[in-house]
Amino acid sequence: MDEQKLKKIMYALVAVAVVLAGVLAYIWYDKYTVEKELESEKNDLIGQLNTLNNDYASLSSDYEDVNLQLDSSRLEVQLLIEKLTKTEATNRAKIRQYEKELGTLRTVMRGYVKQIDSLHSLNKQLTADAARARQEAAENRRRSEELTKTVENLSGQVAAGAVIKARGLKAEAYNASNKATDRSSRVKYLLTTLSLVENDLAEKGPVTVYIRIKDPEGVLLLNDSQKTFNYQGTVMISSASREVDYQGAEVEMGIYLNDIQEYAKGIYTIEAYTADAFLGSTELMLR
């Protein structure tokens, strides 16, 4: 092979090398560009999720059920941000999946906004209705019974929620002849009376009412029938208790405290509870 042919072959190989280098450079640049675009899409998606997370954080409701649902969706958004952050931008299948999940969570949030707005409007309407009912009751005493029921029903829906409340808490002392007395030396037993008010939203079934009676020195009165109960995470001792079947309608009840050896003169403090709520307090004066 002569020198001229060798030079031609060498030039051809150099040309091929240059072409290959150009092709490789183009492929690398194209891959680099695609990866940058995917990384940008990923970062944009993370930004959208962070914005959605902030939107969820700004949502709140006066209703426990709605707040529980919001907490669940907030957790979903946070978990999705964590998963997306750990996912390679080149994993297009996962990125597209997370993008769809983002769309679903946005739709869910719009539903929450609509639901909260509806509940807020309903709450305002119920509040307005309750105010009108109270005004009508004041203006027309002849219709007091019907209007009082309307006010109590509307007020219960607006404020009471699912918590049972009480009214008319009262305590009296009785002697051995079952007559009311305020003489400490003659007291045989104490009777606490109250009414559990009507509440259609409250859970139906057995409800135990506990009373705690403290003497003038602040000492809790106890006998052999004392019971403990859990009130908002705190274990408390009751002086006496009674279980009633609550079905949403008003229930009048009395709770007796017997077998106390003696009563001192002074002011006694009586508190009433259920496991879920403080029902109120009253006082009794013995001389």
Secondary structure, DSSP 8 states (H G I E B T S, - for coil): --HHHHHHHHHHHHHHHHHHHHHHHHHHHHHHHHHHHHHHHHHHHHHHHHHHHHHHHH---S-HHHHHHHHHHHHHHHHHHHHHHHS-TT-HHHHHHHHHHHHHHHHHHHHHHHHHHHHHHHHHHHHHHHHHHHHHHHH-GGGHHHHHHHHHHHHIIIIITT---EEEEEEEEE-TTS-EE--GGG--EEEEEEEE---TTS--EEEEEEEEEE-TTS-B---TT-EEEEETTEEEEESEEEEEEE-SS-EEEEEEE---S---SEEEEEEEE-SS-EEEEEEEEE-
